[in-house]
């Protein structure tokens, strides 16, 4: 053996030394990773051909190995780490020769490129990366960050450390808008760092808070890190749980776990919401505490008077807090008592499948014992009782086509049990009421008559739904009956919107906030998956940037405003009307009218998007944004391909299996996961998050996703850990971004010292999530998936 090490250990050392040397060589990272794979394979193949790499494998023909298998130990659970006393045999790291390994690597890399880059199941999800990158770059170039920084500095500046707190707020806001670390750090470095230094802020605090806040885009959704991790986590968790089930003697993960072994990117977005907010609060809390202890290094600063009417504390509490809470809480209370709810009369033509037992009970004795150990004896007894009841009733009922009489009865039951106020009507009423309340709050001295008329319109809107509209009322008649109160309320909302536009904070925050709600709301609410939501976000960012550009040029943005309303009309028509005009019996007049209105709104919305693209193209914004998007996306996919090559090299000489056997040799899952997290943390000092995701996670993933931990918690812990890689010297990307735009008086030492407390805060955040995993799982448990 070379240097007394196992041949696989030498191979792993060669791979990682070659990888680090290639990254430090100055070549683009994507090509450096691929080159490291080729070079390391060549070195290992040469040493193996010379007979210098010998792997000490367990002798599967020995009496000791056979005895273990006969005792019930699965072959896959036997390794040199767990059973070091078993007889071993020296074999080559390429048992069939390096030529065969090379042939397999070439074949596998072609297949993996096809599966993961060209035509695999994860391609649709990976398209969200492109859309989110475009969304972030367009918003960054629309000067939204400039407005947010100026406004938030006026709001928080008078507080101790207020400028630092405002940086955290803007960083969290931009994270939810863009998710692009480089754009956020550079923008805030250019705009905020000089201002903070002029106001006697400590260079360490100023640079640290800017670098740390810029990395929030890696955890607060929509996050590119979570999209990339999610595409891997789903496959790793499914395969690892299937292997776990088979080791336990069961046929598949569904039988063993009692639930499907799946995890989606949308669910991970839900899981990442509270951890992202937690980190932002920890950052802001540190900045505020630092200012209290060192007031001369983070003084309060008056950044000028904000535009808009002066509002007393009582008025602010009433209209910005009291009334909105009352409206939302009242609606939820009405929903609880059944006054607000679904009015749908749609009935499926087929019956539901009969309920099955909570666990499968027709399993082998080995699987039964494993399931009892996993779920507990009481859960198994409950499943047996459920299955006995199902069998006594004649067995599980299958779905069947319902008779016309049964369908009529079910529809009559739905009509009788329908809520007086429909859910959609209640949501629209709440939105309009909130607009009126905020409009009153921002301008309490203005005449309240239009807003009072709007409030009466909201009540009339709900009253019409209760009195004149029932579950069987046609959508067309519903529109006619709702038209008058809706028009009156929208007229009042227009007055409220004009007043809101005079308030600087609302004028700056509201447009991107609507975009965030549209994108994240559709994902977190389970309405759609990340890819369509990302497309919506990219289109919305283009229209928002064009709107801003037209306002800066003194031109009317009316086309973009009307295009936004066209999108809203298109959604409302699509939800409330049956748009199928090619039915066999012919479409009704009402359906044709709805189709023409919806199609017209669709065409105008498309025209508005094209017009926005033209505005940005003429302003020389769209072309560089698309070019930068192509660069970033190409880098991500090139690193994906190169990392697959490096992974295949590690697999070819048994490195992946060797590492997994080492991790499996620990009896404690917590200990294994802690080791992996420590390795990822220290790798973050020298590797970028993309290399860690695509090179390291696939190797350790089958182990950490193959245990009893919640896959959402595991993935978010990894994501927060990877976020730290942007801050850790010497190769933290956020540090390089900030160094490139920082003034000359700010040294690299200032930046490095400034980020140290925030790295420790990241570790604290990980510790909090470690001891309180409910922070990760509570939102996915409460929201639909």
Buried (B, 14 or more C-beta within 10 A) or exposed (E): BBEEBBBBBBBBBBBBEBBBBBBEEEBEBBBBBBBBBBBBBBBBBEBBBEEBBBBBBBBEEBEBBEEBBEEEBEEEBBBBEBBEEBEBEEBBBBEEEBEEBBEBBEEBBEEBBEBBBEEBEBBEBBBBBBBBBBBBBBBBBBBBBBBBBBBBBBBBBEBBBBBBBBBBBBBBBBBBBBBBBBBBBBBBBBBBBBBBBEBEBBBBBBBBBBBBBBBBBBBBBBBBBBBBBBBBBBBBBBBBBBBBBBBBBBBBBBBBBBEEBBBBBBBBBBBBBBBBBBBBEBBBEBBBEBBEEBEEBBBBBEBEEEEBBEBEEEBBEBBBEBBBEEBEEEBEEBBEEEBBBBBEBEBEEEBEEEEEBBBBBEBEEEBBBBBBEBBEEEBBEBBEEBBEEBEEEEEEEEEEEBEEEEBEEBBEEBEEEBBBBBBBBBEBBBEBBBBBBBBBBBBBEBEBEBBEBBBBBBBBBBEBBBEEBBBEBEBBEBBEBBEEBBEBBBEBBEBBBEBBBBBBBBBBBBBBBBBBEBBBEBBBEBEBBBBBBBBBBBBBBBBBBBBBBBEEEEEEBEBBEBBBEBBEBBEBBBEBBBBEBEEEEEBBEBBEBBBEBBBBBBEBBBBBBEBBBEBBBEBEBBEEBBEBBEEBBEBBBBBBBBBBBBBBBBBBBBBBBBBBBBBBBBEEBEEBBEBBBEBBBEBBEBBBBBBBBBBBBBBBBBBBBBBEBBBBBBBBBBBBBBBBBBBBBEBBBBBBBBBEBBEEEBEBEBBBBBBBBBBEBBBBBBEBBBEEBEBBBBBBEEBEE
